């Protein structure tokens, strides 16, 4: 279990415990594997969300920029935000 934890910490997101022990140590190994799976899912979701945000910004920026330059601080809510809601994707 120590090897799996050290490998996971070093970036090997496929690292899991091997074998099962009885009692509390076995429960700990199962909990580690569950935690590792949750971390991997969370990282995947974060990457997906970041890519989605980048795509949306890239798509909307050319329409927003000419109208937002004078008041850039309110761009997202004043023009781009309302325009994005009113326009089909």
Backbone as XML, in Angstrom:
<?xml version="1.0"?>
<chain id="A" units="angstrom">
  <residue number="1" name="UNK">
    <atom name="N" x="0.821" y="-1.185" z="0.000"/>
    <atom name="CA" x="0.000" y="0.000" z="0.000"/>
    <atom name="C" x="0.868" y="1.253" z="0.000"/>
  </residue>
  <residue number="2" name="UNK">
    <atom name="N" x="1.985" y="1.209" z="0.685"/>
    <atom name="CA" x="2.891" y="2.356" z="0.706"/>
    <atom name="C" x="3.392" y="2.658" z="-0.699"/>
  </residue>
  <residue number="3" name="UNK">
    <atom name="N" x="3.748" y="1.617" z="-1.458"/>
    <atom name="CA" x="4.220" y="1.821" z="-2.829"/>
    <atom name="C" x="3.139" y="2.476" z="-3.691"/>
  </residue>
  <residue number="4" name="UNK">
    <atom name="N" x="1.909" y="2.028" z="-3.539"/>
    <atom name="CA" x="0.809" y="2.605" z="-4.319"/>
    <atom name="C" x="0.610" y="4.077" z="-3.964"/>
  </residue>
  <residue number="5" name="UNK">
    <atom name="N" x="0.667" y="4.403" z="-2.691"/>
    <atom name="CA" x="0.486" y="5.788" z="-2.258"/>
    <atom name="C" x="1.619" y="6.674" z="-2.765"/>
  </residue>
  <residue number="6" name="UNK">
    <atom name="N" x="2.847" y="6.186" z="-2.702"/>
    <atom name="CA" x="3.988" y="6.971" z="-3.174"/>
    <atom name="C" x="3.937" y="7.161" z="-4.685"/>
  </residue>
  <residue number="7" name="UNK">
    <atom name="N" x="3.557" y="6.105" z="-5.406"/>
    <atom name="CA" x="3.435" y="6.220" z="-6.860"/>
    <atom name="C" x="2.332" y="7.202" z="-7.237"/>
  </residue>
  <residue number="8" name="UNK">
    <atom name="N" x="1.209" y="7.142" z="-6.550"/>
    <atom name="CA" x="0.101" y="8.048" z="-6.826"/>
    <atom name="C" x="0.523" y="9.491" z="-6.558"/>
  </residue>
  <residue number="9" name="UNK">
    <atom name="N" x="1.210" y="9.697" z="-5.446"/>
    <atom name="CA" x="1.692" y="11.034" z="-5.101"/>
    <atom name="C" x="2.664" y="11.568" z="-6.147"/>
  </residue>
  <residue number="10" name="UNK">
    <atom name="N" x="3.449" y="10.681" z="-6.738"/>
    <atom name="CA" x="4.428" y="11.073" z="-7.750"/>
    <atom name="C" x="3.794" y="11.299" z="-9.124"/>
  </residue>
  <residue number="11" name="UNK">
    <atom name="N" x="2.490" y="11.053" z="-9.238"/>
    <atom name="CA" x="1.811" y="11.343" z="-10.489"/>
    <atom name="C" x="1.272" y="10.146" z="-11.249"/>
  </residue>
  <residue number="12" name="UNK">
    <atom name="N" x="1.515" y="8.949" z="-10.777"/>
    <atom name="CA" x="0.980" y="7.756" z="-11.437"/>
    <atom name="C" x="-0.474" y="7.575" z="-11.024"/>
  </residue>
  <residue number="13" name="UNK">
    <atom name="N" x="-1.384" y="8.114" z="-11.819"/>
    <atom name="CA" x="-2.796" y="8.092" z="-11.474"/>
    <atom name="C" x="-3.443" y="6.727" z="-11.695"/>
  </residue>
  <residue number="14" name="UNK">
    <atom name="N" x="-2.681" y="5.756" z="-12.208"/>
    <atom name="CA" x="-3.199" y="4.395" z="-12.371"/>
    <atom name="C" x="-2.800" y="3.507" z="-11.196"/>
  </residue>
  <residue number="15" name="UNK">
    <atom name="N" x="-2.011" y="4.039" z="-10.293"/>
    <atom name="CA" x="-1.513" y="3.256" z="-9.169"/>
    <atom name="C" x="-2.643" y="2.911" z="-8.203"/>
  </residue>
  <residue number="16" name="UNK">
    <atom name="N" x="-2.746" y="1.627" z="-7.886"/>
    <atom name="CA" x="-3.737" y="1.148" z="-6.931"/>
    <atom name="C" x="-3.073" y="0.093" z="-6.056"/>
  </residue>
  <residue number="17" name="UNK">
    <atom name="N" x="-3.695" y="-0.214" z="-4.958"/>
    <atom name="CA" x="-3.154" y="-1.231" z="-4.067"/>
    <atom name="C" x="-3.343" y="-2.606" z="-4.708"/>
  </residue>
  <residue number="18" name="UNK">
    <atom name="N" x="-2.488" y="-3.544" z="-4.340"/>
    <atom name="CA" x="-2.612" y="-4.907" z="-4.864"/>
    <atom name="C" x="-2.845" y="-5.851" z="-3.698"/>
  </residue>
  <residue number="19" name="UNK">
    <atom name="N" x="-3.641" y="-6.833" z="-3.930"/>
    <atom name="CA" x="-3.926" y="-7.792" z="-2.858"/>
    <atom name="C" x="-4.828" y="-7.191" z="-1.802"/>
  </residue>
  <residue number="20" name="UNK">
    <atom name="N" x="-5.373" y="-8.011" z="-0.998"/>
    <atom name="CA" x="-6.261" y="-7.550" z="0.068"/>
    <atom name="C" x="-5.855" y="-8.211" z="1.375"/>
  </residue>
  <residue number="21" name="UNK">
    <atom name="N" x="-5.833" y="-7.413" z="2.395"/>
    <atom name="CA" x="-5.534" y="-7.914" z="3.740"/>
    <atom name="C" x="-6.835" y="-7.946" z="4.531"/>
  </residue>
  <residue number="22" name="UNK">
    <atom name="N" x="-6.907" y="-8.798" z="5.496"/>
    <atom name="CA" x="-8.118" y="-8.826" z="6.329"/>
    <atom name="C" x="-8.142" y="-7.630" z="7.289"/>
  </residue>
  <residue number="23" name="UNK">
    <atom name="N" x="-9.317" y="-7.282" z="7.712"/>
    <atom name="CA" x="-9.468" y="-6.287" z="8.767"/>
    <atom name="C" x="-9.255" y="-4.854" z="8.318"/>
  </residue>
  <residue number="24" name="UNK">
    <atom name="N" x="-8.765" y="-4.076" z="9.252"/>
    <atom name="CA" x="-8.647" y="-2.638" z="9.044"/>
    <atom name="C" x="-7.660" y="-2.281" z="7.934"/>
  </residue>
  <residue number="25" name="UNK">
    <atom name="N" x="-6.582" y="-3.014" z="7.794"/>
    <atom name="CA" x="-5.616" y="-2.745" z="6.727"/>
    <atom name="C" x="-6.257" y="-2.969" z="5.353"/>
  </residue>
  <residue number="26" name="UNK">
    <atom name="N" x="-7.048" y="-4.006" z="5.215"/>
    <atom name="CA" x="-7.770" y="-4.240" z="3.968"/>
    <atom name="C" x="-8.780" y="-3.144" z="3.686"/>
  </residue>
  <residue number="27" name="UNK">
    <atom name="N" x="-9.459" y="-2.687" z="4.734"/>
    <atom name="CA" x="-10.408" y="-1.570" z="4.588"/>
    <atom name="C" x="-9.684" y="-0.303" z="4.136"/>
  </residue>
  <residue number="28" name="UNK">
    <atom name="N" x="-8.502" y="-0.085" z="4.683"/>
    <atom name="CA" x="-7.711" y="1.084" z="4.303"/>
    <atom name="C" x="-7.299" y="1.010" z="2.836"/>
  </residue>
  <residue number="29" name="UNK">
    <atom name="N" x="-6.932" y="-0.166" z="2.369"/>
    <atom name="CA" x="-6.552" y="-0.341" z="0.964"/>
    <atom name="C" x="-7.741" y="-0.042" z="0.046"/>
  </residue>
  <residue number="30" name="UNK">
    <atom name="N" x="-8.907" y="-0.523" z="0.401"/>
    <atom name="CA" x="-10.110" y="-0.245" z="-0.391"/>
    <atom name="C" x="-10.403" y="1.259" z="-0.383"/>
  </residue>
  <residue number="31" name="UNK">
    <atom name="N" x="-10.274" y="1.893" z="0.773"/>
    <atom name="CA" x="-10.513" y="3.338" z="0.877"/>
    <atom name="C" x="-9.511" y="4.116" z="0.022"/>
  </residue>
  <residue number="32" name="UNK">
    <atom name="N" x="-8.248" y="3.674" z="0.008"/>
    <atom name="CA" x="-7.240" y="4.337" z="-0.825"/>
    <atom name="C" x="-7.629" y="4.238" z="-2.296"/>
  </residue>
  <residue number="33" name="UNK">
    <atom name="N" x="-8.008" y="3.045" z="-2.745"/>
    <atom name="CA" x="-8.383" y="2.868" z="-4.144"/>
    <atom name="C" x="-9.604" y="3.715" z="-4.500"/>
  </residue>
  <residue number="34" name="UNK">
    <atom name="N" x="-10.579" y="3.788" z="-3.604"/>
    <atom name="CA" x="-11.753" y="4.634" z="-3.836"/>
    <atom name="C" x="-11.358" y="6.103" z="-3.937"/>
  </residue>
  <residue number="35" name="UNK">
    <atom name="N" x="-10.460" y="6.534" z="-3.046"/>
    <atom name="CA" x="-9.991" y="7.915" z="-3.072"/>
    <atom name="C" x="-9.254" y="8.199" z="-4.369"/>
  </residue>
  <residue number="36" name="UNK">
    <atom name="N" x="-8.397" y="7.281" z="-4.794"/>
    <atom name="CA" x="-7.644" y="7.466" z="-6.033"/>
    <atom name="C" x="-8.593" y="7.591" z="-7.220"/>
  </residue>
  <residue number="37" name="UNK">
    <atom name="N" x="-9.624" y="6.766" z="-7.262"/>
    <atom name="CA" x="-10.620" y="6.861" z="-8.335"/>
    <atom name="C" x="-11.321" y="8.219" z="-8.319"/>
  </residue>
  <residue number="38" name="UNK">
    <atom name="N" x="-11.645" y="8.715" z="-7.137"/>
    <atom name="CA" x="-12.308" y="10.018" z="-7.016"/>
    <atom name="C" x="-11.399" y="11.151" z="-7.486"/>
  </residue>
  <residue number="39" name="UNK">
    <atom name="N" x="-10.122" y="11.068" z="-7.163"/>
    <atom name="CA" x="-9.168" y="12.097" z="-7.600"/>
    <atom name="C" x="-9.068" y="12.096" z="-9.121"/>
  </residue>
  <residue number="40" name="UNK">
    <atom name="N" x="-8.982" y="10.914" z="-9.717"/>
    <atom name="CA" x="-8.890" y="10.812" z="-11.172"/>
    <atom name="C" x="-10.141" y="11.394" z="-11.830"/>
  </residue>
  <residue number="41" name="UNK">
    <atom name="N" x="-11.321" y="11.075" z="-11.303"/>
    <atom name="CA" x="-12.565" y="11.638" z="-11.850"/>
    <atom name="C" x="-12.584" y="13.158" z="-11.713"/>
  </residue>
  <residue number="42" name="UNK">
    <atom name="N" x="-12.156" y="13.654" z="-10.566"/>
    <atom name="CA" x="-12.142" y="15.093" z="-10.332"/>
    <atom name="C" x="-11.198" y="15.811" z="-11.299"/>
  </residue>
  <residue number="43" name="UNK">
    <atom name="N" x="-10.024" y="15.249" z="-11.511"/>
    <atom name="CA" x="-9.071" y="15.850" z="-12.445"/>
    <atom name="C" x="-9.624" y="15.836" z="-13.872"/>
  </residue>
  <residue number="44" name="UNK">
    <atom name="N" x="-10.281" y="14.747" z="-14.262"/>
    <atom name="CA" x="-10.884" y="14.655" z="-15.596"/>
    <atom name="C" x="-11.982" y="15.707" z="-15.744"/>
  </residue>
  <residue number="45" name="UNK">
    <atom name="N" x="-12.825" y="15.843" z="-14.732"/>
    <atom name="CA" x="-13.901" y="16.833" z="-14.781"/>
    <atom name="C" x="-13.349" y="18.249" z="-14.860"/>
  </residue>
  <residue number="46" name="UNK">
    <atom name="N" x="-12.280" y="18.523" z="-14.123"/>
    <atom name="CA" x="-11.661" y="19.852" z="-14.153"/>
    <atom name="C" x="-11.106" y="20.161" z="-15.533"/>
  </residue>
  <residue number="47" name="UNK">
    <atom name="N" x="-10.431" y="19.188" z="-16.147"/>
    <atom name="CA" x="-9.893" y="19.399" z="-17.494"/>
    <atom name="C" x="-11.019" y="19.639" z="-18.500"/>
  </residue>
  <residue number="48" name="UNK">
    <atom name="N" x="-12.089" y="18.887" z="-18.375"/>
    <atom name="CA" x="-13.232" y="19.055" z="-19.275"/>
    <atom name="C" x="-13.851" y="20.433" z="-19.106"/>
  </residue>
  <residue number="49" name="UNK">
    <atom name="N" x="-14.046" y="20.855" z="-17.868"/>
    <atom name="CA" x="-14.637" y="22.163" z="-17.611"/>
    <atom name="C" x="-13.737" y="23.284" z="-18.134"/>
  </residue>
  <residue number="50" name="UNK">
    <atom name="N" x="-12.435" y="23.176" z="-17.920"/>
    <atom name="CA" x="-11.497" y="24.186" z="-18.401"/>
    <atom name="C" x="-11.543" y="24.283" z="-19.921"/>
  </residue>
  <residue number="51" name="UNK">
    <atom name="N" x="-11.591" y="23.137" z="-20.596"/>
    <atom name="CA" x="-11.667" y="23.142" z="-22.057"/>
    <atom name="C" x="-12.977" y="23.765" z="-22.527"/>
  </residue>
  <residue number="52" name="UNK">
    <atom name="N" x="-14.075" y="23.474" z="-21.846"/>
    <atom name="CA" x="-15.366" y="24.058" z="-22.212"/>
    <atom name="C" x="-15.356" y="25.574" z="-22.058"/>
  </residue>
  <residue number="53" name="UNK">
    <atom name="N" x="-14.793" y="26.052" z="-20.957"/>
    <atom name="CA" x="-14.719" y="27.498" z="-20.727"/>
    <atom name="C" x="-13.849" y="28.158" z="-21.793"/>
  </residue>
  <residue number="54" name="UNK">
    <atom name="N" x="-12.723" y="27.553" z="-22.114"/>
    <atom name="CA" x="-11.835" y="28.119" z="-23.130"/>
    <atom name="C" x="-12.531" y="28.178" z="-24.488"/>
  </residue>
  <residue number="55" name="UNK">
    <atom name="N" x="-13.261" y="27.122" z="-24.827"/>
    <atom name="CA" x="-13.999" y="27.112" z="-26.107"/>
    <atom name="C" x="-15.051" y="28.206" z="-26.140"/>
  </residue>
  <residue number="56" name="UNK">
    <atom name="N" x="-15.797" y="28.351" z="-25.054"/>
    <atom name="CA" x="-16.842" y="29.384" z="-25.007"/>
    <atom name="C" x="-16.246" y="30.776" z="-25.104"/>
  </residue>
  <residue number="57" name="UNK">
    <atom name="N" x="-15.155" y="31.016" z="-24.410"/>
    <atom name="CA" x="-14.515" y="32.334" z="-24.466"/>
    <atom name="C" x="-14.000" y="32.619" z="-25.872"/>
  </residue>
  <residue number="58" name="UNK">
    <atom name="N" x="-13.381" y="31.632" z="-26.489"/>
    <atom name="CA" x="-12.840" y="31.825" z="-27.836"/>
    <atom name="C" x="-13.960" y="32.100" z="-28.835"/>
  </residue>
  <residue number="59" name="UNK">
    <atom name="N" x="-15.105" y="31.453" z="-28.650"/>
    <atom name="CA" x="-16.227" y="31.644" z="-29.566"/>
    <atom name="C" x="-16.873" y="33.021" z="-29.368"/>
  </residue>
  <residue number="60" name="UNK">
    <atom name="N" x="-16.985" y="33.477" z="-28.139"/>
    <atom name="CA" x="-17.689" y="34.742" z="-27.874"/>
    <atom name="C" x="-16.791" y="35.967" z="-27.963"/>
  </residue>
  <residue number="61" name="UNK">
    <atom name="N" x="-15.512" y="35.814" z="-27.752"/>
    <atom name="CA" x="-14.620" y="36.969" z="-27.677"/>
    <atom name="C" x="-14.655" y="37.848" z="-28.918"/>
  </residue>
  <residue number="62" name="UNK">
    <atom name="N" x="-14.608" y="37.321" z="-30.137"/>
    <atom name="CA" x="-14.629" y="38.212" z="-31.308"/>
    <atom name="C" x="-15.879" y="39.084" z="-31.383"/>
  </residue>
  <residue number="63" name="UNK">
    <atom name="N" x="-17.016" y="38.587" z="-30.901"/>
    <atom name="CA" x="-18.243" y="39.394" z="-30.917"/>
    <atom name="C" x="-18.242" y="40.421" z="-29.797"/>
  </residue>
  <residue number="64" name="UNK">
    <atom name="N" x="-17.650" y="40.086" z="-28.676"/>
    <atom name="CA" x="-17.714" y="40.957" z="-27.503"/>
    <atom name="C" x="-16.681" y="42.067" z="-27.548"/>
  </residue>
  <residue number="65" name="UNK">
    <atom name="N" x="-15.504" y="41.786" z="-27.977"/>
    <atom name="CA" x="-14.378" y="42.716" z="-27.843"/>
    <atom name="C" x="-14.656" y="44.088" z="-28.432"/>
  </residue>
  <residue number="66" name="UNK">
    <atom name="N" x="-15.155" y="44.225" z="-29.660"/>
    <atom name="CA" x="-15.354" y="45.577" z="-30.202"/>
    <atom name="C" x="-16.301" y="46.426" z="-29.361"/>
  </residue>
  <residue number="67" name="UNK">
    <atom name="N" x="-17.286" y="45.836" z="-28.737"/>
    <atom name="CA" x="-18.257" y="46.592" z="-27.949"/>
    <atom name="C" x="-17.794" y="46.792" z="-26.503"/>
  </residue>
  <residue number="68" name="UNK">
    <atom name="N" x="-16.842" y="45.998" z="-26.051"/>
    <atom name="CA" x="-16.450" y="46.030" z="-24.652"/>
    <atom name="C" x="-15.239" y="46.902" z="-24.365"/>
  </residue>
  <residue number="69" name="UNK">
    <atom name="N" x="-14.442" y="47.194" z="-25.346"/>
    <atom name="CA" x="-13.201" y="47.916" z="-25.087"/>
    <atom name="C" x="-13.378" y="49.156" z="-24.227"/>
  </residue>
  <residue number="70" name="UNK">
    <atom name="N" x="-14.333" y="50.030" z="-24.504"/>
    <atom name="CA" x="-14.447" y="51.233" z="-23.676"/>
    <atom name="C" x="-14.775" y="50.930" z="-22.209"/>
  </residue>
  <residue number="71" name="UNK">
    <atom name="N" x="-15.565" y="49.912" z="-21.964"/>
    <atom name="CA" x="-15.950" y="49.591" z="-20.594"/>
    <atom name="C" x="-15.647" y="48.144" z="-20.276"/>
  </residue>
  <residue number="72" name="UNK">
    <atom name="N" x="-14.443" y="47.727" z="-20.475"/>
    <atom name="CA" x="-14.074" y="46.308" z="-20.384"/>
    <atom name="C" x="-14.428" y="45.673" z="-19.059"/>
  </residue>
  <residue number="73" name="UNK">
    <atom name="N" x="-14.494" y="46.447" z="-17.987"/>
    <atom name="CA" x="-14.779" y="45.854" z="-16.681"/>
    <atom name="C" x="-16.174" y="45.255" z="-16.608"/>
  </residue>
  <residue number="74" name="UNK">
    <atom name="N" x="-17.110" y="45.799" z="-17.362"/>
    <atom name="CA" x="-18.484" y="45.318" z="-17.330"/>
    <atom name="C" x="-18.840" y="44.459" z="-18.546"/>
  </residue>
  <residue number="75" name="UNK">
    <atom name="N" x="-17.841" y="44.085" z="-19.300"/>
    <atom name="CA" x="-18.061" y="43.382" z="-20.559"/>
    <atom name="C" x="-18.915" y="42.129" z="-20.393"/>
  </residue>
  <residue number="76" name="UNK">
    <atom name="N" x="-18.538" y="41.266" z="-19.501"/>
    <atom name="CA" x="-19.213" y="39.971" z="-19.399"/>
    <atom name="C" x="-20.672" y="40.120" z="-19.008"/>
  </residue>
  <residue number="77" name="UNK">
    <atom name="N" x="-20.985" y="41.083" z="-18.170"/>
    <atom name="CA" x="-22.370" y="41.206" z="-17.729"/>
    <atom name="C" x="-23.170" y="42.163" z="-18.592"/>
  </residue>
  <residue number="78" name="UNK">
    <atom name="N" x="-22.561" y="43.236" z="-19.095"/>
    <atom name="CA" x="-23.324" y="44.234" z="-19.834"/>
    <atom name="C" x="-23.654" y="43.814" z="-21.259"/>
  </residue>
  <residue number="79" name="UNK">
    <atom name="N" x="-22.654" y="43.406" z="-21.988"/>
    <atom name="CA" x="-22.949" y="43.100" z="-23.377"/>
    <atom name="C" x="-22.771" y="41.620" z="-23.686"/>
  </residue>
  <residue number="80" name="UNK">
    <atom name="N" x="-21.628" y="41.095" z="-23.392"/>
    <atom name="CA" x="-21.360" y="39.704" z="-23.751"/>
    <atom name="C" x="-22.299" y="38.753" z="-23.032"/>
  </residue>
  <residue number="81" name="UNK">
    <atom name="N" x="-22.547" y="39.014" z="-21.768"/>
    <atom name="CA" x="-23.411" y="38.109" z="-21.022"/>
    <atom name="C" x="-24.820" y="38.086" z="-21.573"/>
  </residue>
  <residue number="82" name="UNK">
    <atom name="N" x="-25.398" y="39.260" z="-21.841"/>
    <atom name="CA" x="-26.758" y="39.285" z="-22.359"/>
    <atom name="C" x="-26.790" y="38.794" z="-23.796"/>
  </residue>
  <residue number="83" name="UNK">
    <atom name="N" x="-25.783" y="39.108" z="-24.565"/>
    <atom name="CA" x="-25.719" y="38.660" z="-25.959"/>
    <atom name="C" x="-25.582" y="37.145" z="-26.005"/>
  </residue>
  <residue number="84" name="UNK">
    <atom name="N" x="-24.774" y="36.601" z="-25.117"/>
    <atom name="CA" x="-24.570" y="35.145" z="-25.087"/>
    <atom name="C" x="-25.868" y="34.433" z="-24.736"/>
  </residue>
  <residue number="85" name="UNK">
    <atom name="N" x="-26.643" y="35.014" z="-23.838"/>
    <atom name="CA" x="-27.911" y="34.382" z="-23.451"/>
    <atom name="C" x="-28.945" y="34.479" z="-24.573"/>
  </residue>
  <residue number="86" name="UNK">
    <atom name="N" x="-28.894" y="35.590" z="-25.342"/>
    <atom name="CA" x="-29.897" y="35.805" z="-26.381"/>
    <atom name="C" x="-29.562" y="35.066" z="-27.672"/>
  </residue>
  <residue number="87" name="UNK">
    <atom name="N" x="-28.301" y="34.702" z="-27.862"/>
    <atom name="CA" x="-27.877" y="34.064" z="-29.106"/>
    <atom name="C" x="-27.898" y="32.562" z="-28.986"/>
  </residue>
  <residue number="88" name="UNK">
    <atom name="N" x="-28.290" y="31.878" z="-30.045"/>
    <atom name="CA" x="-28.171" y="30.414" z="-30.013"/>
    <atom name="C" x="-26.705" y="30.010" z="-30.037"/>
  </residue>
  <residue number="89" name="UNK">
    <atom name="N" x="-26.391" y="28.901" z="-29.440"/>
    <atom name="CA" x="-24.999" y="28.447" z="-29.377"/>
    <atom name="C" x="-24.518" y="27.941" z="-30.702"/>
  </residue>
</chain>
